[in-house]
Amino acid sequence: MKTFQNPILPGFYPDPSICRVGEDYYLVTSSFEYFPGLPIFHSRDLVHWQQIGHVMDRPSQLNLDDVWSVLGTEGVRPTGGLYAPTLRYHQGTFYVINTLVGGPGIHKNFIVTAANPAGPWSDPFWLADAPGIDPSLLFNEDGRVWYTGNRVPPAGEQFTGHREIWLQELNLETMQLTGPTYSLWDGALKGGVHAEAPHLYKINGMYYLLIAEGGTHHGHAVTIARSQNITGPYEANPRNPILTHRHLGLDYPIVGTGHADLVETQNGEWWLVALAMRPYDGYFYNLGRETFLAPVRWEEGWPIVSPGTGRIESEYPVPNLPEHRWPTQPICDNFETPTLNMCWNFMRTPHDDFYSLTERPGYLRLRLRPQKLAEQTNPSFVGRRQQHINFAARVAMDFSPQSVDECAGLVLLQNSDFHFRFVVTQAKGQGAIVRLIKRDNGTESILAEQPITAGRVYFKVEAVGQAYNFYIAAVSEAWQTVAQAVDGRILSTPVAGGFVGAYIGMYASSNGHPSQNVADFDWFEYAPCFV
């Protein structure tokens, strides 16, 4: 019997939403402060996925560095930005509905559309009077379109975190909500917090409301209710929650299961995608919230997730679909294409051309700018997700610092206040050095430094669990140890807070001062390690 391994999207790919069009499956996840935003994937078998683009890939669509014009705030904090999206398809058009979050309590919902899920996607249609987060759409068979989201109940919170799911009709011609609003459900658990992530389906003549509750950490859960009428009243499944791992202990290998979406295959099977985390070396998960897949069976009018265990497992029999593999992505990017590979992201929206793939063909050039990684801004950073517990990353860089303010190299990033900077810089009166800096809750410390010849430098980081090893070389493969067994737990959400996973990437900065200098990266290699 053929099986597949969970997660189906390893690394920071949370809040999955899925839809089927014929024999094709499409999936989108949240991306928070990273740009381009909302990565979108394609599959034919639900197991093998290929990224085909980003929903929000133009600065004109969304400005994650200055969202004053939309939200009345000057920037997107760490784990602000693009929250949980919903992806749906209707009569030749794909729809993504999403929330842009600035600061606490500052957010706005919008819709974008596309004829092709690979893009281009439209500019946002901003929704007026649409409180709450996690919006979703149902295209009903009677031609009407319905919006669901979460909000504070009109009568007010009965306890901190009390939320309800609400419903209103959407006018596709004006792209605005219209008509009365309806309170549907505030969750299955008495006193349960953060009813959110609603998805409404019509299945066998009944309306099913699938939600998350308990908060997107260890208490996360998936619950469901149903009604004969779209506006309710909704009857809770007496066997709720239909999915949770909160009772399995902090040492369970998969935790935080929730924020799910259902899909039916062309062969009549039902499957569920959901987020979860994989702690390691204690209750720490540097990879963030990942996307998992689980089978669903309907019984007495209710869905049973992962029949027989009720848990998301690390391995399942494959769906009853023809296997469809995609070309394997190379582990090394030589920067020889006219555009960046889809795995690369920036922090917030770029306002100027801080990188180039053409000025020195075959290299990624980063301009040294005053912006710093430790600021809530758009620094000269190009990074990708850490997708494996054990991994190795290597990069070749040409760079000669001209002052003590200039630096460039490799970084491991959780957010602006929790990261490692492994950079070449200049020490006062000493020439070029390599320096490893740890930023922990905003406080910086130098873990190691040593002299190095400016020019061509090779960096390597290897992680075995939470032990990160840092190496440098002036000649390829002639590695010198800079630091070993550095504790990587500051890259985990339980330490740093928020909702994102760790990134690793290339960085250059003049640290608050003007500069004309550049750093050229010849190649970047990332690969899992099997230990």
N, C-alpha and C positions, 0 to 999 in steps of 0.2 A: 504494500500500500504506500503510495506516494504521500509525503507529508511536506508541510512548509513550516518555517520558523518565524515566530514573532520576536520583535515587532516587524511589521511589513515596511515601515518607514522608520529606521533607527535614527536617533538624534532628535534634535529640537524641531519636531513636527507635531504640534498639539492641535486640539480642537478640530479633528477631521470631519469634513462633510463630503458626502459621496452621492453621485447620481449615475444612472445607467441610461445610455442612449443606444438602443439596439443591442449590439454585442460589445459595445465599448463602455468602459467605466472611467469616470473622472473623479478626482478627489482634490480638495483644496484644504489648506491648513492655515492657522494664524501665523503671524510673523512679528507682531509687536513693533519695536522701534527700528527694525531692519528694513533696508531698501535694496532692491525692489521687494515689494510686499506681496503676500498671499501666494506662495508657490502652488502651482497646479500640476497634477500628475495624470497620466493615462495608463490604463491597464486593459488587457483582454481576459485575464484569468483571476483577478483580485489578489494575486500573490506577487507578481512581478510588475513593478511600476517604473515608469519613465517620466522624468520631469519634462514638461512641454513649454513651460513659461512661468511668468508671474502675472497675476491679475493686475497689480498696480506697479507698472514698470516705467512710468513717465513722471518726472517732477511736476508736470502740469496737472497730473491726476491728484497728487497728494504731496503736501509739503510737511514732512515729518520733523523738520528742524524749526519751522516757524508756522504754527497753525492758528495764528491770531485771527486771520480772516474767517476761519470756520468756527473755532472754539472759544475765541477770546482769551487765549493763553499763548505764551511766547515759546513754547517748546514741548517736546514729548519727553517725559521722564523715562528712565529705565523701566521696562515692562509696560510702558504706555504704547500708544500707536494703534496698530490694527489688531483688534481682538478677534473673537471667534466668528468666522464667516459661515454662511450657508450657500451651497451650490445647488442650483436647480436648472432644469431644461424644460422649455415649453414652446412648441410649434416653431422650431428652427432657431430659437434664441436661448443662449445660456445666460443665467442671472446669478450674480453673487451679491448678497446683502451682508452688510458688515457694520461694525462700530469703530469709529476713530475715537480713541481715548487720549486726552491731554493730561490733565492732573486729576487728583481725586475728585470724583463727582462731575468732571467736565468731559462730556462726550457727545457724539452726534452720530446718527445712523445714516447710511447711504446705500444706494444700489448702483451697480455697474452691469453692463450687458455686453454680449459679444455673439457674433455668428459662429465663430470658431473659438473653442476653449483655449487654444494656444495664443489667442489675441489677433488683432488689438482689441482691448476692452475700452469701453466708453469712459468719458469723464464721469465723475460721480453725480448722481441725482440725490441731493441732500434732502432728507425727510424732515419736515416740520412736525413738531408736536409728537415725537416718537421717543418717549423716555425709555431708559433701561438699556441693557446690552443684549448680545446674543440673538439678534433678530433672525427670523426664518420666514420662508414663503411656502404656501400651498396653492398650487394651481388646481382648483377644483374642477370636476368634470362638468359642472354647470356653467363654466366660463368665468366664474368669479375668482378673484385672487385674494388670498388672505395673508395677513401679516401677524406673526406672533413674536412676542418679546417678553422680557421680564421687567418688573417695575416694583416700586414700593406700593403696597395696596392703597387704594384711594382713602380708606379709613385710617391709614397710618400703620406704622410698624407695631406689632404686638411684642416684638423682641428684636434685639439687634441682629441684623441680617435677614429679617423677614421680608421675603419677596413673593410675588405672585406672577403667574403667566397670564398675559392678556392678549386680546385678539381685536383686530380691526381690518376692514377691507382696504385693499390697495387699488387705486385707479391706474391702470397701466398707461393710459394716455397722458395723464399729468404727472405720473410717478409720485403721487402724494397719497397719503392715507385719507380715507373719507368715511363718513357715517359714524355710528355709535361705536364705542369701545365696550368690550366684554371681559370681565374677570373670569378666567377659566379654572385655575387650580393653583394652590400654593404649596403643593408637594405632599408626599405621603407620610413623612415623619412628623409627629407632633413636636413642634418647636424646632423643626429642621430649618437650617439656614440656606440661603442662596439658591432658591429655586430658579434655574436658569437653563440655557441651552435647549430651548424648546424646539421640537420638530413635530409637525402635524402631518398625519398621513390618513388617507381614506383607503381602508382595506376591507374587502368583503362587506361593503355597505356601512361600516362603522368608522368613526373618526377616532384615531389613536393619537394621544399626546405623550410623546417621549421627552423626558426632561432629565437634567442633572440636578442634584441637590447635595448638600453637605459640604460644599466648598471644594475647590480643585486641588486638594492636598490629600491627606491620608483618609479623611472622612468622606471622600467623593463616592457618589452612588448614581445609578441609573434607575429611574422609576417611570411608571407608565399609568395612564388613565385612558378611559374611552367613553364615547358618547354616541348616541344615534343622531344628534344634531351638532353642527359645528360650533354653535355658540354655547353648548352645554345643556344641562349639567353633566359634569364628567365624573365617572365612577372610577375610583382608584382600584388598581389590581390588588386583590387581597393578599397576593404573594410578593408584594413589593418589599425590598428593592429587587429588580430583576438582575442587577449586577452590582456588586461592591466587593472590595477586598479589605474593608476597614476592620473587619473582625478577625483577620488572619494573622495579625501581629506585625510589628515593625521589621522583623527579620524575614518576612516573606519576600521571595525574589521579584514579584511584581506587585506594585501598590498603586493606590490612587486611581483606580479604574473609574472612568466616567466620561461624560460629554460624548455621547454616542449618536450614531446615525445609522438607519437601516437601509438595506438595498435588497431587492429581489432579482435573482439572475433570470436570464432568458429560459432557463431550465426549471424554474419554479423553486429553487433553493433561496433561503433567506440567510443573509449575513449581516453582521454588525461591525462597524468600525468604532473605535473608542480610543481615548488617550489613557496612558498609564505610565508609571515610572519604574525604573529598575535600580534600586539602591545597591551600593556596593561599598565594602570596607566600612560598614556601619550604615546608618540611615542618611546616606548622601547620594545624590543622583546628579552628576555633572552633565549628563546627556539631556537633562530636562524631561519634559513630557513628550512621549513618543506615540506613534500611531500603531495600534494593534487591530487584529482581525479575529472574529469569533463566529462560529456557526449559530444559527437561530432555528428553533423549531416551534411551530404554533401548536398550542394544546388548549382546548376548551376556550378558544377565543383570545388567548393571551400568548405572548412570545416567551419562549424559554431560551435563555442565553447559555451557550455551552452546555447542552444537555448532558446530564450525568455528573457534572462537577459544579456547575454554576460559577465557575471561575474562568478568567482568561488564562489559557495555558500557553506555554512556550512553543508547543508543537501541536498541529492538528493535521488530519487528512486534508488534502487539497480540495478545493471546490470542484464540482462536477462541470468543469469547463476545459476546453482545449488549452494545454499549456502554451503560453506565449512569452518567450523571453525576449528581452531587448539587448541590443549590443552593449557589451561590457564597457563601462566608462574607464578610461585610463587612470592609473593611480598618480600619474605625473602630468601636470599642466605645464607645457613649454611656452605658453603665451604666444602661439603662432597663428591664432585666429583673429579676425578683425574685431570681434566682440568677446567679452568675458564669458566664460562658461557659466551655465545657470546655477552652479553651486555657490557662486561668489555673491557676497552681500556687502553693503556699506552700513555704517551706523547713521541712521536718519537720511534725509534726502540731500544729495549733493547739489551745491549751488554753483560750483565752478568746476572746471576740468582739472581735478587734482590728480588724475591718472591718465596714462596714455599707453596704448598698445602699438602705436605707429611711429612715435618719435624715434624710438630705437627698436626696429623690427625684431621680434623674437624675445622681447623683454616687456615686463610690466613696469612702467615707470611711475613712481609716486613722487609728487612734489612735496617738499617740506613746507608746511604752512604753520601759522601760529597755533591752530587748534590742537588740543591735547586729548589723548584717550581718556584722561581723568575728568573731562568736562562733558556736560550734556550738550554736545554739539555734533558737527559732522567732521571728524578728523580724517586725515589721509590714512584710511584703513580699508583693506580689502580682505575679507575673511570668509571662512566656511565653517559649517557645523562640525563639532566633535561628534562622531557617530559611533564610536566603539569605546568600550571600557579600556581596552588595551590597544594602543595605536602608536605609530611613529610618523612624525612629520619632519621633512627636510626642505631646506630652501637655499638657493644660491643667490647672493646679493652683491652688487657692485656699489660701493658707497664710501665716500671720504668726507668725514665731518669737518666743517670749517670753523666751528666754535663749540664751546661747552654746552650751548643750547640745542644743538642739532643732534638728532638721533634717528636711527632707522633699524628695523630688524623684524623679529618674530614676536607675536604676542599671543597669550592665552587669555581669553576675555569671558567674564561673566557679565559684568557691567562696568560703569565708569568708576565705581568704588571698590570693585573686587576683580583683580586681574594680575597677570604677570607680564612684564615687559622685558624682553630678552633682546637687547639692542647694542649696536655699535654707536659710541659717542666719543667725545673728546674730553679728557681730563685736564684740568688746569695745569699747564706746564709739563704734561706727560705724553701728549699725543693721543692716538686712538686707543680706546679700550673697549672691551665688551663688558656690559653690565647687566646683571639680572636683578630686577626690581620687583618686589612684591607689594601690591596695594591691597590692604586688608581693611575694609570698612573706612576707607578714605585716608588711612595712615600708611605712609610708604616706608619701606626699609630695603636696603641694599643687601641682597643675599650673597652675592659674589661679584667680583670684577677682576679682570686681568688684562694686561696689555695685548694688543693685536696690531698687525700691520693693516693699515687702511687699504681699501681696494676691494678685491674679491674675497668674500667671507662666506663660509657655509655654516648654517645653523642646523641643529637637530634637537628635537624633543621626543623622548620616548616615555610613554606612560604605561605602567603596569598597575592597574587599579588606581589608587590614589597616590601612588609614588611616581612623581614626574622627574625625569632625568634630562639635564640640559648639557649639550655639547657644542663645541665650536671647532672650526678647522679653517686654516689658510690654504690648504691643499685638499682637494677632494678625497674624502674618506680617511684623512689623517686626523681623526677626532681627538680632541682634548676635552676632558671633563671639566665643566664649569661648576655644576652642582648636581648632587645625586639625592634621590629619595626625598625630593621636596614635596611637602604635603599639599595635595591639590584640592583639598576640601573647600577652599575659598571659592572654587569654581562651581560649587553645588548650590542649588536653590535653597536647601534648608539652612545654609550659612548666609548666603547673599540676599535671600528673599526674592520675591518676584516670581515670574512665570516663564523665563527663557532658559535655554540650555547654553552650554559653553561653546564658544567659537575659538578657532585658531586661525591666525592670518598674518598679513604683512602690514607694516605700520611705518610711518615717517612723520616727524614733527620738528619744527623749529621752536617749540615751547614758548609761545607768546611773542616771538620776535620775527621780523620779516626775514625772508631768505629766498635766494634764487637757486638753492641747491636741490638736487634730486637723488633718489635712490632707485636703482634699476635691479629688478628681480628677474633672473634668467629662467628659473623654473621653481615650481612648488610641488612637492610630493607628499601625499597622505595615504597611509595604508593601515589596515588593522594588523595587530600583532597577535599571534596565537601562542599563548604561554600555558 
